[in-house]
Amino acid sequence: MSIVYNQEEKFFNLHTQNTTYQMGINQYGYLLHNYYGRRIADVSMDQLLDLNDRGFSGNPHQAGRDRNFSLDTAALEYTGCGIGDYRISSCEAVNADGSTAVDLQYVGYNIYKGKQGIPGMPAAYDNGGESETLEIMLEDPCTGLRAILCYSVFENMDMITRSVRFENHGDGTIRLERALSACLDMQPGSWDLIHFHGRHCMERQPERLRQPHGITRISSKRGSSSHQHNPFVIMASPETVEAYGDCYGMMLVYSGDYAAEIEMDQMNHTRLVMGINPDTFSWKLDKGQSFDTPEVIMGFTHEGLNALSQMYHRFIRNNICRGKYKNIHRPVLVNNWEGTYFNFTHEKLEAIASEAQKLGIEMFVLDDGWFGKRDDDYSGLGDWKVNEAKVRLTELVQTVNSMGMKFGLWIEPEMVNEDSDLYREHPDWVLKIPGRNPSRARYQLVLDFSRREVVDYVYEQIASVLSSCNIEYVKWDMNRSLADTWSAALPADRQGEVRHRFVLGVYRFAERLISDFPHILLEGCSGGGGRFDAGMLYYAPQIWCSDDTDAEERVLIQYGTSFGYPASTMGSHVSAVPNHQTGRISTMDLRGAVAMSGMLGYELDLTKLKSAEKAKVRQQIREYKKYAELVMNGDYYRLTDPVKDSDYCAWAFVSENRKKCLFYLVNLHTRANAPLINVRFRGLKPDANYKIQREKRIYSGAALMYGGYTFPAFAGDGQVVQMYLEETKSGTAR
């Protein structure tokens, strides 16, 4: 049993293979958080609780003369508001009488095998008997607001998922103003926050800082998870590094506005909460109605940051991503965007496809500009009909298929240009506040995907195109943030629901797409990595990692992304030089190594490549196919930190049985009279011998991990060392 309830001492233990999560019910009916850490026996950990009389920290009425229990200092499992806990709240509400207090007290529990989904939203799934679920019912006795805390334990994955279902069991209307998915009152001590900030073309840059007293907030109000922040945070002990130390992860399975808030309080206790951003949310709950929060994926390890990353990688690959391409080779593609932008003809596309076939590329993708009146980004969005004067789509698909390649197509379903037939027919279908001129971004407006009729109309237009010919890949883009949020379909007292309903509309569209076209590989995109989250990965097993295709910057982007997301989710392409975003000229080897460490593609005009470059492309594709299984499903190791050691970066993929290893070292900046670079491998068997391809010498795993491998000085920027190691029974290690 992974979930155990001790009836006598009234505590729950949630056991994974290596961790225990414990909460208990105290004598006053409150659910307290006792412990989350390394696995322990079924004994109470309530000795960790702070039960002391603290000045200006009051006591609940039912505590009588017991001044040692205060909601303001207790480690609470899920917190209400307005009743004496002055720290971050998990939920807030306006009650029927106008009061704003929420007092959640224990009612009961339910344990069952397996895991249920969340209506209308992505969530981790059970592959057949691998999880167990605990539901704990809390309720405010005055208002009838009930919070059902749902915990699913994936024992062998060392992961726990959490969500909350709110139900109105009272007689009046309740308005939720904050409805977060998880609260974690952490073990006493100092903690470092690791989060992933950025901007368009430079996403998910890791930043580590000591959590101060007070509140730190990581959030998005852009209508998507955003380029600027990511809905994944790590709390680590100050001594934690890649290979050892305590660290907790919390990842939200959601693609809209979110917030992660961390507070160190007066007693040096730290609270972490995560969920839908309350700044842009409210939800009206009439009598008998309910509301489900998105899910949080939570993990702990004492073995350092890389171990935590690998836990998330395995879980996302096995329990979030779905569909045909979940665990199989993804086709190597060429996308015409940076090769032609809008300026293409049917004949030009055929020429690129013909060159792609000669080089061993497996898929041709037609990007923006194939529909409506779309020769630039000022018009055409929303008119999802093929512009036959520009490209004869059915003919092009047949031509590409006859070359032995698959065909893919770009779409941007949530957006519309004012210069479009769709907008002229339905100007009320966009998010726009009456009496105000809307803000534009990329000269486009946002369709009101909170409305089912809008989602269905756009879906049917795009589905008609996808059904017209053999399209096997779709790139779904979103090229602006939300603003002017107002829906013509909702009354004034429900306008706070629009943004969450918008996200539900996105998920409804995505679910229909992958259900009706299960053979299609869906790749997510939002100006690159602006919606790179577990919510979208539930529908699209890979996401365009960034619009920045510069290999040197991609090293940093993919490094930061790897803390939470596996390489199999990162779309990564070799592009032309000088690079279109930075103007930098980098070697073909560097561009290839970085792209081959994700899901490989090419983003350039192949007809302009020189003979030597074409030969290099053929070589890269051959090598990528050889190692694709290792990149997709191997354990990923960050072997250096390119933020601190900005001159170089090393990483590796190791097979689950630890017999194979693919290693990369890239030299980003050459220095005069530079010191040698020594890199220690990880993940090998210490007592095994390994043969490095193209070397005669045999090395022991212990030698490579404990002593490392020393590389000579590089001549020139952008040099790459690729090493493939395989366990061998022959020869003697030196």
C-alpha positions in Angstrom: 0.0 0.0 0.0 1.4 3.4 -1.0 -1.2 5.2 1.1 -1.7 4.3 4.8 -4.0 5.9 7.3 -3.2 5.4 11.0 -6.7 5.4 12.6 -5.3 5.6 16.2 -3.0 8.5 15.7 -5.0 10.1 12.8 -2.3 10.6 10.2 -1.8 9.7 6.5 1.4 8.5 5.0 1.8 8.7 1.3 4.8 6.5 0.4 6.7 6.4 -2.8 9.7 4.2 -3.4 12.0 6.7 -1.8 9.9 9.3 -0.1 7.1 9.8 2.4 4.5 12.6 2.5 2.7 12.8 5.8 -0.3 14.9 7.1 -2.3 14.5 10.3 -5.6 15.6 11.8 -5.2 17.5 15.1 -7.7 17.6 18.0 -9.3 20.7 16.7 -10.2 19.3 13.3 -7.4 20.9 11.2 -5.3 19.0 8.7 -1.7 19.6 9.4 1.4 18.9 7.2 3.8 16.8 9.3 6.6 15.8 6.9 7.8 15.4 3.3 11.2 13.9 2.7 13.1 10.6 2.6 11.0 7.5 3.2 10.2 6.7 6.8 8.2 4.0 8.6 4.6 4.5 9.5 5.3 6.6 12.5 3.9 10.1 13.3 6.3 13.0 12.6 4.2 15.5 14.6 7.3 16.3 16.7 8.3 18.7 13.9 5.2 20.9 14.4 5.6 24.4 16.0 3.2 24.3 19.0 4.2 27.3 21.0 2.4 30.4 22.2 3.5 33.2 19.9 2.6 36.9 20.4 0.1 38.3 18.0 -0.6 34.8 16.5 -4.1 34.1 17.7 -5.9 30.8 18.3 -9.0 29.3 16.8 -12.1 29.4 19.0 -12.3 25.7 19.4 -8.9 25.6 21.0 -10.3 27.2 24.1 -7.5 28.1 26.5 -4.8 26.3 24.4 -2.6 29.1 23.3 0.0 26.8 21.8 -2.0 26.1 18.6 -2.3 28.9 16.1 -3.2 28.8 12.5 -0.6 31.5 12.0 2.3 29.3 12.9 1.0 25.8 12.2 2.2 23.8 9.3 -1.1 23.5 7.4 -1.9 21.1 4.5 -4.3 23.5 2.7 -5.0 27.0 4.0 -8.2 29.1 4.2 -8.2 32.8 4.8 -9.4 35.5 7.2 -9.4 33.3 10.3 -6.0 33.9 11.8 -3.4 32.6 9.4 -1.7 35.8 8.0 0.5 34.0 5.6 -0.2 33.2 1.9 -3.6 31.7 1.5 -4.4 28.6 -0.6 -8.0 29.8 -1.3 -10.0 32.9 -0.9 -13.7 33.5 -1.4 -16.5 36.1 -1.1 -19.4 34.4 0.7 -23.1 35.0 0.2 -23.2 37.5 3.1 -20.2 39.4 1.7 -17.7 38.0 4.3 -14.4 36.7 3.1 -13.5 34.1 5.7 -12.8 30.4 4.7 -12.3 28.0 7.6 -11.5 24.5 6.2 -11.9 21.7 8.7 -11.5 18.0 8.3 -14.6 15.9 7.3 -13.4 12.6 5.9 -11.3 10.7 3.4 -11.4 8.1 0.6 -8.7 5.9 -0.8 -8.9 4.0 -4.1 -6.6 2.3 -6.6 -5.8 4.2 -9.8 -6.3 7.8 -10.8 -9.1 9.9 -12.2 -8.7 12.7 -14.7 -9.8 16.3 -14.2 -12.8 17.3 -16.3 -11.7 19.4 -19.3 -8.1 19.7 -18.3 -4.8 17.8 -18.8 -3.6 15.6 -16.0 -1.2 12.8 -15.3 -2.6 9.4 -16.1 -2.2 5.9 -14.8 -0.8 3.3 -17.2 -2.5 0.5 -15.4 -2.3 -0.1 -11.7 0.7 2.1 -11.0 -1.0 4.7 -8.8 -3.2 5.0 -5.7 -5.3 8.0 -4.8 -6.3 9.7 -1.6 -9.1 12.2 -1.4 -9.5 14.3 1.8 -12.6 16.3 2.4 -12.3 19.7 4.1 -15.3 22.0 4.7 -16.2 25.3 6.1 -19.0 24.6 8.6 -20.5 28.0 8.2 -20.7 28.4 4.4 -20.7 24.8 3.2 -17.7 25.4 0.9 -16.0 22.1 0.5 -12.4 21.5 -0.7 -11.6 18.0 -1.8 -7.9 17.6 -1.8 -6.8 14.9 -4.3 -3.4 13.2 -4.0 -2.3 10.5 -6.5 0.8 8.6 -5.6 3.0 7.1 -8.3 5.1 4.9 -6.1 7.7 3.7 -8.6 8.1 7.2 -10.1 8.6 8.9 -6.7 6.0 11.4 -7.7 2.8 12.7 -6.2 0.1 14.7 -8.1 -2.2 17.1 -6.4 -5.4 19.0 -7.3 -8.5 20.4 -5.5 -12.1 20.2 -6.3 -14.3 23.0 -4.7 -18.0 22.3 -4.1 -20.7 24.6 -2.8 -22.8 22.7 -0.3 -24.3 25.8 1.2 -27.5 27.7 0.3 -25.9 30.9 -1.2 -23.6 31.8 -4.0 -19.9 31.8 -3.2 -17.3 33.5 -5.4 -13.9 31.9 -5.4 -11.2 34.6 -5.7 -8.2 32.3 -5.2 -8.3 28.6 -5.8 -4.7 27.2 -5.8 -3.8 23.6 -6.5 -1.3 22.9 -3.8 0.2 24.2 -0.6 3.5 22.9 0.9 4.6 24.0 4.4 8.2 22.9 4.2 10.6 21.5 6.7 12.2 24.2 8.9 15.4 25.7 7.6 16.9 27.8 4.9 15.9 27.1 1.3 17.0 28.3 -2.1 14.5 29.1 -4.8 15.4 28.0 -8.3 13.2 29.4 -11.0 13.3 29.9 -14.8 12.9 33.4 -16.1 13.4 34.8 -19.6 12.0 36.6 -22.6 11.0 35.9 -26.1 14.0 34.2 -27.8 15.7 33.6 -24.4 13.4 31.4 -22.3 13.9 29.4 -19.1 17.1 30.8 -17.8 17.8 29.3 -14.4 18.2 31.7 -11.4 19.0 30.6 -7.9 18.5 32.8 -4.8 18.1 32.4 -1.1 14.5 32.7 -0.1 14.3 35.9 2.1 11.8 36.7 4.8 8.6 37.8 3.0 7.0 36.7 -0.2 8.6 35.9 -3.6 6.3 35.4 -6.6 6.8 33.7 -9.9 3.8 34.2 -12.2 2.2 35.0 -15.5 -0.7 37.2 -16.4 -0.2 36.9 -20.2 -2.9 34.2 -20.8 -0.2 31.6 -21.3 2.6 30.1 -19.2 4.8 32.7 -21.0 8.4 33.3 -22.1 9.1 35.3 -19.0 8.5 32.6 -16.4 7.7 28.9 -16.3 5.2 27.1 -14.0 8.0 25.0 -12.5 10.0 25.8 -9.4 12.6 24.0 -7.2 13.2 24.6 -3.5 16.7 23.3 -2.6 18.7 23.3 0.5 21.7 25.7 0.3 24.2 22.9 -0.1 22.3 21.1 -2.9 24.1 20.7 -6.2 23.6 18.5 -9.2 24.7 15.2 -7.6 23.5 15.5 -4.0 21.3 17.5 -1.6 17.6 17.9 -0.7 15.3 19.5 -3.3 11.6 19.7 -3.9 10.0 20.3 -7.3 6.5 21.7 -8.0 5.2 21.8 -11.6 1.8 23.0 -12.7 0.0 21.1 -15.5 -1.6 24.3 -16.9 -1.0 26.6 -19.8 -2.6 29.9 -18.7 -2.2 32.5 -16.0 -0.5 31.0 -12.9 1.3 31.9 -9.8 3.9 30.2 -7.5 4.3 32.1 -4.2 6.9 31.4 -1.6 6.9 32.9 1.9 9.4 32.7 4.7 7.5 33.7 7.8 8.3 35.2 11.2 9.4 31.7 12.6 11.6 30.9 9.6 9.0 28.5 8.2 8.7 28.4 4.4 5.4 27.9 2.5 5.1 27.2 -1.2 1.8 27.5 -3.1 1.0 27.1 -6.8 -2.0 27.3 -9.0 -4.1 29.6 -11.2 -3.0 33.3 -10.9 -5.6 34.9 -8.6 -4.9 38.3 -10.1 -6.9 37.4 -13.2 -9.3 34.9 -11.8 -12.7 34.7 -10.0 -15.3 31.9 -10.3 -18.9 32.1 -9.3 -20.2 28.9 -7.5 -23.9 28.7 -7.2 -25.4 26.1 -4.8 -24.5 22.6 -5.9 -21.8 23.7 -8.4 -18.2 22.7 -8.4 -14.8 23.9 -9.7 -11.7 21.9 -10.4 -8.2 23.3 -10.2 -5.4 22.2 -12.5 -3.0 19.6 -11.3 0.5 20.0 -9.7 3.2 17.4 -10.0 5.3 17.2 -6.9 8.6 15.4 -6.3 11.4 15.2 -3.7 14.9 13.7 -3.7 17.9 13.9 -1.5 20.2 13.1 -4.4 20.4 16.5 -6.0 19.1 18.5 -8.9 19.9 16.1 -11.7 18.1 13.3 -9.9 15.0 15.6 -9.5 15.2 16.4 -13.2 15.3 12.8 -14.2 12.3 12.1 -12.1 10.3 14.8 -13.9 11.7 13.6 -17.3 10.5 10.0 -16.7 7.1 11.1 -15.4 6.5 13.5 -18.3 7.5 10.9 -20.9 5.4 8.1 -19.3 2.5 9.8 -17.5 1.9 13.1 -19.3 2.8 12.7 -23.0 0.4 10.6 -25.0 -0.3 9.3 -28.5 1.5 7.6 -31.3 4.8 9.4 -30.9 5.0 9.1 -27.1 8.0 6.8 -27.1 9.0 6.3 -30.8 11.3 8.1 -33.2 10.1 11.5 -34.3 10.8 12.2 -38.0 13.7 14.6 -38.8 12.0 17.6 -40.4 12.8 20.7 -42.4 10.6 23.8 -41.8 10.6 26.5 -44.5 10.0 29.5 -42.1 13.5 30.9 -41.8 14.3 29.7 -45.3 11.5 31.7 -47.0 9.3 33.4 -44.5 6.1 34.5 -46.3 8.0 34.9 -49.6 7.5 31.4 -51.2 5.9 29.8 -54.3 4.7 26.3 -54.9 7.8 25.7 -57.0 10.1 27.0 -54.3 8.6 24.7 -51.7 9.0 21.7 -54.1 12.7 22.6 -54.6 13.3 22.6 -50.8 11.5 19.3 -50.4 13.5 17.7 -53.2 16.7 18.8 -51.6 15.5 17.5 -48.2 14.8 14.1 -49.7 18.3 13.8 -51.0 19.7 14.7 -47.6 17.8 12.0 -45.7 15.2 14.3 -44.1 12.0 12.6 -43.2 9.4 15.4 -43.1 8.7 18.7 -44.9 6.8 21.3 -42.9 5.0 24.3 -44.5 4.9 27.2 -42.1 2.9 30.4 -42.0 1.5 31.9 -45.3 -0.4 29.0 -46.9 -3.9 30.2 -46.2 -6.2 33.2 -46.9 -4.7 36.5 -47.9 -1.5 35.9 -46.0 1.6 37.4 -47.6 2.6 39.2 -44.3 1.4 39.2 -40.7 -1.2 42.0 -41.2 -4.0 39.9 -42.7 -5.4 36.4 -43.2 -5.3 34.9 -39.8 -8.7 33.2 -39.1 -9.3 32.3 -42.8 -8.3 28.7 -42.8 -8.7 28.0 -46.4 -5.8 27.1 -48.7 -4.6 30.0 -50.9 -4.4 27.9 -54.1 -2.8 30.9 -56.0 0.2 30.6 -53.8 0.4 26.8 -53.0 -1.5 23.9 -54.4 -1.6 22.0 -51.1 -3.0 18.7 -52.1 -0.5 18.5 -55.0 2.4 19.5 -52.8 1.5 16.9 -50.2 1.4 14.2 -52.9 4.7 15.3 -54.3 6.3 15.2 -50.8 4.8 11.8 -50.1 6.0 10.5 -53.4 9.6 11.4 -52.3 9.1 9.2 -49.3 8.7 12.0 -46.8 5.8 13.0 -44.5 4.1 16.4 -44.7 3.4 18.9 -41.9 1.5 22.2 -41.6 1.6 25.3 -39.4 -1.6 26.7 -37.7 -2.4 29.5 -35.3 -6.0 28.7 -34.3 -6.5 31.2 -31.4 -5.7 34.3 -33.4 -7.4 36.5 -36.0 -6.4 39.6 -38.1 -8.8 42.4 -38.4 -8.2 42.2 -42.1 -9.8 38.8 -42.4 -13.2 37.4 -43.5 -13.7 35.8 -40.1 -13.3 39.1 -38.2 -15.5 41.0 -40.7 -18.2 38.4 -40.2 -17.8 38.0 -36.4 -16.2 41.0 -34.8 -17.8 40.0 -31.5 -15.8 36.8 -31.5 -12.6 38.4 -30.2 -11.5 39.3 -26.7 -12.3 43.0 -26.7 -13.7 45.4 -24.0 -16.8 47.4 -25.2 -16.0 51.0 -25.8 -12.2 50.5 -25.8 -9.8 50.1 -28.7 -8.0 46.7 -28.3 -4.3 46.4 -28.1 -2.6 44.7 -31.0 0.4 42.4 -31.0 1.9 41.2 -34.3 -1.1 43.0 -35.6 -3.5 40.3 -34.5 -6.3 40.0 -32.0 -7.2 37.0 -29.8 -10.3 34.9 -30.6 -12.6 34.3 -27.6 -11.9 30.6 -27.0 -13.9 30.7 -23.9 -16.9 30.3 -26.3 -17.6 26.8 -27.6 -19.1 28.1 -30.9 -15.8 30.0 -31.6 -13.7 26.9 -30.8 -15.9 24.6 -32.9 -16.0 27.0 -35.9 -12.2 27.3 -36.1 -11.7 23.6 -35.4 -14.0 22.6 -38.3 -12.2 24.9 -40.7 -8.7 23.6 -39.8 -9.9 20.0 -39.6 -11.3 20.3 -43.1 -7.8 21.1 -44.4 -6.2 18.3 -42.4 -8.7 15.9 -43.8 -8.2 17.0 -47.4 -4.7 15.4 -47.8 -2.2 13.3 -46.0 -0.9 15.7 -43.3 1.0 13.9 -40.5 2.3 16.8 -38.4 0.9 20.1 -37.1 2.8 22.9 -35.5 0.4 24.9 -33.3 1.6 28.5 -32.7 0.3 31.3 -30.5 2.0 34.6 -31.3 0.7 37.1 -28.7 -0.3 37.5 -25.1 -3.9 38.1 -23.9 -5.1 41.6 -23.1 -8.5 43.4 -23.1 -10.1 40.3 -21.7 -13.8 40.5 -21.9 -16.3 38.0 -23.4 -19.6 39.0 -25.0 -20.9 35.6 -24.0 -20.7 36.1 -20.2 -22.5 38.4 -17.8 -20.6 41.1 -15.8 -20.4 38.9 -12.7 -18.6 36.1 -14.6 -16.0 38.1 -16.5 -13.4 36.9 -14.0 -13.9 33.4 -15.5 -12.9 34.3 -19.1 -9.2 33.6 -18.9 -9.6 30.1 -17.4 -12.4 29.3 -19.8 -10.1 30.4 -22.6 -7.6 27.8 -21.5 -10.3 25.2 -21.3 -11.2 26.1 -24.9 -7.6 25.6 -26.0 -7.6 22.2 -24.3 -11.0 21.3 -25.9 -9.6 22.2 -29.4 -6.4 20.1 -28.7 -8.3 17.1 -27.5 -10.5 17.1 -30.6 -7.5 17.4 -32.8 -5.5 14.5 -31.4 -8.7 12.4 -31.1 -9.8 13.0 -34.7 -6.3 12.8 -36.1 -4.4 10.3 -33.9 -1.7 9.7 -36.6 -0.6 13.4 -36.4 2.5 14.5 -34.5 1.4 17.7 -32.8 4.2 20.2 -31.9 3.3 23.1 -29.6 4.6 26.6 -30.0 4.0 30.1 -28.8 6.6 32.3 -30.5 8.8 29.4 -29.6 8.8 28.6 -25.9 6.1 30.9 -24.6 3.8 28.0 -23.7 6.3 25.3 -22.8 4.5 23.5 -20.0 3.2 20.1 -18.9 -0.4 21.2 -19.8 0.5 21.4 -23.5 2.7 18.4 -23.4 -0.4 16.3 -22.5 -1.5 17.0 -26.1 1.7 17.7 -28.0 4.7 15.5 -27.0 7.1 18.1 -28.2 7.2 21.9 -28.2 9.3 24.3 -30.3 11.8 25.2 -27.6 12.5 28.8 -28.7 12.3 31.1 -31.7 16.0 31.7 -31.0 17.8 29.2 -33.3 21.3 30.5 -32.5 23.2 27.4 -31.3 25.2 29.2 -28.6 22.1 30.7 -27.0 20.2 27.4 -27.5 22.8 25.8 -25.2 21.6 28.0 -22.4 17.9 27.7 -23.3 18.0 23.9 -23.5 20.1 23.7 -20.3 17.5 25.6 -18.4 14.6 23.7 -19.9 16.3 20.4 -18.9 15.7 21.0 -15.2 12.1 20.1 -15.6 11.5 18.8 -19.1 13.0 15.9 -21.1 15.0 16.2 -24.3 12.2 14.4 -26.1 9.9 17.4 -25.6 12.4 20.0 -27.1 12.0 20.8 -30.8 15.4 22.0 -31.9 16.6 22.9 -35.4 19.8 23.7 -37.3 19.4 27.1 -38.9 21.3 29.2 -41.4 24.2 31.5 -40.6 24.5 34.4 -40.0 21.8 33.5 -37.5 18.6 35.4 -38.1 18.1 36.4 -34.4 21.7 37.3 -33.4 23.7 37.6 -36.6 26.2 35.1 -35.1 28.1 32.7 -37.3 28.6 29.3 -35.6 30.0 26.1 -36.9 27.8 23.4 -38.5 29.1 21.0 -35.8 27.9 23.2 -33.0 24.5 23.8 -34.6 24.2 20.1 -35.1 25.2 19.0 -31.6 22.7 21.3 -30.0 19.8 20.4 -32.3 20.6 16.7 -32.0 20.2 17.0 -28.3 16.5 17.6 -28.8 14.1 16.6 -31.5 16.2 17.3 -34.6 15.0 19.5 -37.5 16.3 22.0 -40.0 15.1 25.6 -40.4 16.7 27.0 -43.6 16.7 27.0 -47.3 18.4 23.7 -48.2 18.8 24.7 -51.8 21.4 27.3 -50.7 23.7 24.9 -48.9 27.2 24.2 -50.2 28.3 20.7 -51.0 30.3 20.4 -47.7 27.3 21.6 -45.7 25.0 19.0 -47.4 27.5 16.3 -46.6 27.4 17.4 -42.9 23.6 17.4 -42.9 23.6 13.8 -44.1 26.1 12.8 -41.5 24.2 14.5 -38.7 20.9 12.8 -39.7 22.7 9.4 -39.8 24.2 9.9 -36.3 20.9 11.3 -34.9 18.9 8.2 -36.1 21.6 6.0 -34.6 21.3 7.6 -31.2 17.7 8.8 -31.2 16.5 6.2 -28.7 19.2 7.3 -26.2 18.3 11.0 -26.6 14.5 10.4 -26.3 14.5 7.9 -23.4 17.9 8.0 -21.8 18.7 9.6 -18.5 19.9 13.2 -19.0 23.0 14.5 -17.1 24.0 18.1 -16.9 27.8 17.8 -16.5 28.8 21.5 -16.4 27.0 24.8 -15.8 27.2 27.1 -18.8 25.9 30.0 -16.7 29.0 29.8 -14.4 31.5 28.3 -17.0 30.3 30.3 -20.0 33.2 29.1 -22.3 31.9 25.5 -22.6 29.1 23.1 -21.8 28.9 19.4 -21.5 26.0 17.0 -21.1 25.3 13.3 -21.6 22.5 10.8 -22.2 22.8 7.4 -20.4 20.7 4.4 -21.1 18.5 3.0 -18.3 20.7 -0.1 -17.9 23.8 2.2 -17.8 25.5 0.3 -20.7 25.4 3.2 -23.2 26.3 6.8 -23.0 26.2 9.7 -25.6 28.4 12.6 -24.5 28.7 16.1 -25.8 31.2 18.9 -25.0 30.8 22.1 -26.9 33.4 24.9 -26.8 31.6 28.2 -26.9 34.5 30.7 -26.5 38.2 30.0 -27.0 40.6 31.8 -24.7 44.3 32.4 -25.2 46.5 30.0 -23.2 43.3 28.5 -21.8 43.4 25.8 -19.0 42.4 22.3 -19.9 38.8 21.2 -19.5 38.1 18.2 -17.2 34.6 16.8 -17.2 33.5 14.1 -14.8 30.9 11.7 -16.3 27.9 10.5 -14.3 25.4 7.7 -14.4 27.9 4.9 -15.5 28.6 1.7 -13.6 31.7 2.2 -11.5 32.8 -1.4 -11.8 32.1 -1.7 -15.6 34.5 -1.1 -18.5 33.6 1.2 -21.3 34.8 1.5 -24.9 34.8 4.9 -26.5 33.9 4.8 -30.1 36.9 5.7 -32.3 39.3 5.2 -29.4 41.3 2.0 -28.7 41.6 2.6 -25.0 39.2 1.0 -22.4 38.1 3.1 -19.4 36.5 2.0 -16.2 33.3 3.7 -15.2 34.9 4.7 -11.9 37.8 6.4 -13.7 35.5 8.4 -15.9 33.2 9.4 -13.0 35.6 10.0 -10.2 38.6 11.3 -12.2 36.9 12.5 -15.3 38.2 13.0 -18.9 40.5 15.8 -19.7 40.2 17.6 -23.1 43.0 19.6 -24.8 42.6 23.3 -25.6 40.3 24.1 -28.5 41.3 26.0 -31.6 38.4 28.3 -32.4 34.9 28.8 -31.1 32.1 26.3 -31.8 34.1 23.1 -31.6 32.3 19.9 -30.6 33.4 16.7 -29.0 30.9 13.9 -29.4 31.7 10.6 -27.6 29.7 7.4 -27.7 30.6 4.9 -24.9 29.4 1.4 -24.6 30.0 -1.2 -21.9 32.5 -3.9 -23.0 33.5 -7.2 -21.6 36.7 -7.4 -23.6 40.0 -5.6 -22.9 41.5 -4.1 -19.7 40.8 -0.6 -18.4 43.7 1.7 -18.0 
